[in-house]
Amino acid sequence: MFPGNIYTIYGEIKAMNTSFIFFLYLLLVNTVAFSLMGIDKRKAKRHEQRIPENTLFTWAVIGGSPGSITGMYLFRHKTRHPNFRIGLPFILLVQIFVFIRFLLPLFVLI
């Protein structure tokens, strides 16, 4: 075994751990974003104090846009609001662009 192989194996393990942590982060954020849409819809029906729109957008911006969009259409919540109907897919497109342009090369190089 050559000394270079140790670094290759270490790099593969490091990339696997980073990818796994990134996947868990996205899973958690999207679950919370999806749940917040359902909770806010339930609160709207019960005329209770609502979750602020800034909170819903914040969870979408930090990576939960797929969960927010899914929750929006599944719960039929905020679908008439242009800010959500246009804003959430726009956030998702920006996130996809950033991932492909900046983050994906980092995972490939590791």
Beta strands, then each sheet from edge to edge (+ up, - down):
end
